[in-house]
Amino acid sequence: MFSPHWAAIWSGMVFRVFLVSLLSLLIASPAIACSCLRAESAAVHSESYELVFLGTVIDSGEARDPQSFWQRNWDWMRGRSGPDFRDTITTFQVDETFKGAPGRNIALRHLGGEYGATCGVSFPPGRQLVILAYPRAEGGYSTSLCAMAQFSEDDYRDALVD
């Protein structure tokens, strides 16, 4: 049925498939994606956030990171942090507070909009919107695509303001 010639070809192909599979496992990294669930109400949506406010974007720009590009990637490969995504810091003027005490102005650290598949978000200066934010382990607050308002300003006001 099989000649010795075909056996040699077959074993060579099996070895190559095995080698490619092994290399794929060694260099594979976890996939990063953003998937946001729709909440049933503004009250339910805001439960897991410490701050909810109506704010106007004052400024937005890339965060200055004290670590080098190589150090951030080395930490990521060792599982100490995320990949080399650039954080953005957006400063908001707080126009109305629905939950928490953000102060008059607040700076939120978040992934920029160019990283939308990983929950990044952009805030154009001058725009007024409802912001939901959560505390960062390093201090300060953050937001993401999943923290964007899913309901109207009035829905959040009615659900959160006494």
C-alpha positions as CSV (number, residue, x, y, z in Angstrom):
1,M,0.0,0.0,0.0
2,F,2.7,2.5,1.0
3,S,6.1,2.4,-0.4
4,P,9.1,3.3,1.8
5,H,9.3,6.6,-0.2
6,W,5.8,7.6,0.9
7,A,6.5,6.6,4.5
8,A,9.5,9.0,4.6
9,I,7.4,11.8,3.1
10,W,4.6,11.1,5.6
11,S,6.9,11.1,8.7
12,G,8.5,14.3,7.5
13,M,5.1,16.0,7.2
14,V,4.0,14.8,10.6
15,F,7.3,16.1,12.1
16,R,6.8,19.5,10.4
17,V,3.2,19.8,11.7
18,F,4.3,18.9,15.2
19,L,7.1,21.4,15.0
20,V,4.9,24.3,13.8
21,S,2.3,23.4,16.5
22,L,4.9,23.4,19.2
23,L,6.3,26.7,18.1
24,S,2.8,28.2,17.9
25,L,2.2,27.2,21.5
26,L,5.5,28.7,22.6
27,I,5.0,32.1,21.0
28,A,1.3,32.4,21.5
29,S,0.0,35.2,23.8
30,P,-3.4,35.6,25.3
31,A,-5.9,37.4,23.1
32,I,-7.2,40.7,24.3
33,A,-10.6,41.8,23.4
34,C,-13.4,44.0,24.8
35,S,-16.9,42.6,25.3
36,C,-19.5,44.8,27.1
37,L,-22.8,43.5,28.4
38,R,-25.8,45.8,28.3
39,A,-27.3,46.6,31.7
40,E,-31.0,46.5,32.4
41,S,-31.1,50.0,33.9
42,A,-28.9,53.0,34.8
43,A,-29.1,52.0,38.4
44,V,-27.8,48.5,37.7
45,H,-25.1,49.8,35.3
46,S,-23.7,52.2,37.9
47,E,-23.6,49.7,40.7
48,S,-20.0,48.6,40.0
49,Y,-18.6,52.2,39.6
50,E,-17.4,54.4,42.3
51,L,-18.0,57.7,40.4
52,V,-20.8,58.7,38.1
53,F,-20.9,62.3,36.9
54,L,-21.9,64.6,34.0
55,G,-18.7,66.2,32.8
56,T,-17.2,68.3,30.0
57,V,-13.9,67.2,28.5
58,I,-11.2,69.8,29.1
59,D,-8.1,68.0,27.7
60,S,-7.0,64.6,26.6
61,G,-3.5,63.4,25.9
62,E,-1.0,60.5,26.1
63,A,0.1,59.6,29.7
64,R,3.8,59.9,30.4
65,D,5.0,56.5,31.6
66,P,8.3,56.4,33.6
67,Q,9.1,52.9,32.4
68,S,10.9,52.4,29.1
69,F,9.2,50.6,26.2
70,W,11.4,47.6,26.8
71,Q,10.7,47.4,30.5
72,R,6.9,47.6,30.0
73,N,7.1,44.7,27.4
74,W,9.4,42.7,29.6
75,D,7.0,43.0,32.5
76,W,4.1,42.0,30.3
77,M,5.9,38.9,29.1
78,R,6.5,37.9,32.7
79,G,2.8,38.5,33.5
80,R,3.2,41.6,35.6
81,S,1.2,44.0,33.5
82,G,-0.7,44.4,30.2
83,P,0.9,44.7,26.8
84,D,2.5,48.0,25.6
85,F,-0.7,50.0,25.2
86,R,-0.4,53.7,25.7
87,D,-2.6,55.1,28.4
88,T,-4.4,58.4,27.9
89,I,-5.3,60.9,30.6
90,T,-8.4,62.9,30.1
91,T,-9.4,65.8,32.3
92,F,-13.0,66.5,32.9
93,Q,-14.8,69.5,34.4
94,V,-17.4,68.0,36.7
95,D,-20.7,69.7,35.9
96,E,-23.0,67.5,38.0
97,T,-22.3,64.6,40.4
98,F,-24.6,61.6,40.4
99,K,-22.5,59.2,42.6
100,G,-19.3,59.6,44.6
101,A,-17.3,62.8,45.1
102,P,-15.1,63.5,42.0
103,G,-14.4,67.1,42.9
104,R,-14.6,70.1,40.6
105,N,-12.1,68.6,38.0
106,I,-10.9,65.0,37.6
107,A,-8.3,63.3,35.5
108,L,-9.1,59.8,34.4
109,R,-6.5,57.4,33.0
110,H,-7.7,55.0,30.3
111,L,-6.7,53.3,27.1
112,G,-7.0,55.6,24.1
113,G,-9.6,55.1,21.3
114,E,-7.1,53.6,18.9
115,Y,-7.4,50.5,21.2
116,G,-11.1,50.1,20.8
117,A,-10.9,46.3,20.6
118,T,-9.4,46.4,24.1
119,C,-12.0,48.8,25.6
120,G,-10.1,52.0,24.6
121,V,-12.1,55.2,24.3
122,S,-11.6,58.7,23.0
123,F,-13.1,61.9,24.5
124,P,-13.1,64.9,22.2
125,P,-12.5,68.2,24.0
126,G,-15.6,70.3,24.8
127,R,-18.0,67.4,24.7
128,Q,-20.3,66.9,27.7
129,L,-21.2,63.3,28.6
130,V,-22.0,61.0,31.5
131,I,-18.9,59.3,32.9
132,L,-18.7,56.2,35.0
133,A,-15.3,55.6,36.6
134,Y,-13.7,53.0,38.9
135,P,-10.6,53.3,41.2
136,R,-7.2,52.2,40.0
137,A,-4.9,50.1,42.2
138,E,-2.2,52.6,41.6
139,G,-4.4,55.5,42.7
140,G,-6.7,57.8,40.9
141,Y,-9.6,56.7,38.6
142,S,-10.1,55.0,35.3
143,T,-12.8,54.4,32.7
144,S,-13.2,52.3,29.6
145,L,-15.5,51.5,26.7
146,C,-17.7,49.3,28.8
147,A,-18.0,52.1,31.4
148,M,-19.5,54.5,28.8
149,A,-23.1,55.6,29.5
150,Q,-25.6,53.1,28.2
151,F,-28.6,55.3,29.2
152,S,-29.5,59.0,29.1
153,E,-28.3,61.6,31.5
154,D,-31.8,61.8,33.0
155,D,-31.9,58.0,33.6
156,Y,-28.7,58.2,35.7
157,R,-29.9,61.3,37.5
158,D,-33.3,59.6,38.3
159,A,-31.6,56.4,39.5
160,L,-28.8,57.9,41.6
161,V,-29.7,61.4,42.8
162,D,-32.0,61.5,45.9
